[in-house]
Amino acid sequence: MPVRTITKAGGGGSTNSGLTDAFSLNIKVAETANPVPTDLATFLIKLLQAETNATQTELVQLKFPSGDFGDSNSIPTETRTTTLRCWATGCTSNDTTTGNTIAPANANGQNDGTFAHLKTGTGTPDTINPATITTGSMNVPGGITVVSALIRVWFKVGAITLAVADNLNITYNTGGGPSGTVWQGPALATLLYPGEDYSTTALSWTKDVSSLTLAQLQALQLVASYNAGVLLAPQTSIEIDSWSVDVTINI
């Protein structure tokens, strides 16, 4: 801002001060030459200082020795079983002469209180001794896994009052395989032999045959036999309601 000063000279003794003139000049010029700056630069910053810290490692391990913490229990398994009661069918007798052995077919199927009657002959020409009733088939199915097996017979024997050697028994065979006795009566009948009764619904005579294979169970045959100590003079009878083999299987 320029400043101009004017001074007037005077005579001596003048008491008037000099004149001054002060003014200001403002100059405004529009900026047209320089554009508004823009920033188009890209900067790449790279850290050149190396990482001096080592990579972390885990050196502490926690172990449980199997001798102290091992599981000694076996893996549990679930097995379900069921029992099939296989009733005998096709029962026949070797004594059909006079009817002392009556209705062997009554021993077929489920126990129902209807009996097959077995004893030796009581007169000529019936001299068959021993008399028998034999099952036809025990109807054990194939394709099963057998856990256990039990022969079950519903039967009764009447009392004997005379001292005679009547032999009564029920046996089993497997067609050339294992065989054995299911029930054996007294070797020598004695006075006042009371008889036996296994014919009720809840009571039967049983024989464990779990050692038999499935094929042997399918070939299983039961035989009831009456052998009189005195020919034509039986002292009692065997009354058979039914017989079965109970097969417990895995399912």
Secondary structure as the mmCIF struct_conf table of DSSP 4:
data_model
#
loop_
_struct_conf.conf_type_id
_struct_conf.id
_struct_conf.beg_label_comp_id
_struct_conf.beg_label_asym_id
_struct_conf.beg_label_seq_id
_struct_conf.end_label_comp_id
_struct_conf.end_label_asym_id
_struct_conf.end_label_seq_id
TURN_TY1_P TURN_TY1_P1 GLY A 12 GLY A 13
HELX_LH_PP_P HELX_LH_PP_P1 ASN A 16 LEU A 19
BEND BEND1 ALA A 33 ASN A 34
HELX_LH_PP_P HELX_LH_PP_P2 PRO A 35 PRO A 37
BEND BEND2 GLN A 49 GLN A 49
HELX_LH_PP_P HELX_LH_PP_P3 ALA A 50 GLU A 51
BEND BEND3 ASN A 53 ASN A 53
HELX_LH_PP_P HELX_LH_PP_P4 ALA A 54 GLN A 56
HELX_RH_AL_P HELX_RH_AL_P1 SER A 66 PHE A 69
BEND BEND4 ASN A 73 ASN A 73
HELX_LH_PP_P HELX_LH_PP_P5 SER A 74 PRO A 76
STRN STRN1 THR A 81 TRP A 87
STRN STRN2 THR A 89 THR A 89
STRN STRN3 THR A 92 SER A 93
BEND BEND5 ASN A 94 ASN A 94
BEND BEND6 THR A 97 THR A 101
STRN STRN4 ILE A 102 ILE A 102
HELX_RH_3T_P HELX_RH_3T_P1 PRO A 104 ALA A 107
BEND BEND7 ASN A 108 GLN A 110
BEND BEND8 GLY A 113 GLY A 113
STRN STRN5 ALA A 116 LEU A 118
BEND BEND9 THR A 122 THR A 122
STRN STRN6 GLY A 123 GLY A 123
TURN_TY1_P TURN_TY1_P2 THR A 124 PRO A 125
STRN STRN7 ASP A 126 ASP A 126
BEND BEND10 ASN A 129 PRO A 130
STRN STRN8 ALA A 131 THR A 134
BEND BEND11 GLY A 136 GLY A 136
STRN STRN9 SER A 137 SER A 137
BEND BEND12 GLY A 142 GLY A 143
STRN STRN10 VAL A 146 VAL A 157
STRN STRN11 ILE A 160 ILE A 160
BEND BEND13 LEU A 162 LEU A 162
STRN STRN12 ASN A 167 ASN A 173
BEND BEND14 GLY A 175 GLY A 177
STRN STRN13 SER A 179 GLN A 184
BEND BEND15 ALA A 187 LEU A 188
TURN_TY1_P TURN_TY1_P3 LEU A 191 LEU A 192
STRN STRN14 TYR A 193 TYR A 193
STRN STRN15 GLU A 196 TYR A 198
BEND BEND16 THR A 200 ALA A 202
STRN STRN16 TRP A 205 ASP A 208
TURN_TY1_P TURN_TY1_P4 SER A 210 SER A 211
BEND BEND17 LEU A 212 LEU A 212
HELX_RH_AL_P HELX_RH_AL_P2 LEU A 214 GLN A 218
TURN_TY1_P TURN_TY1_P5 ALA A 219 ALA A 219
STRN STRN17 GLN A 221 ASN A 227
BEND BEND18 GLY A 229 VAL A 230
TURN_TY1_P TURN_TY1_P6 LEU A 231 LEU A 232
STRN STRN18 ILE A 238 ASN A 250
#
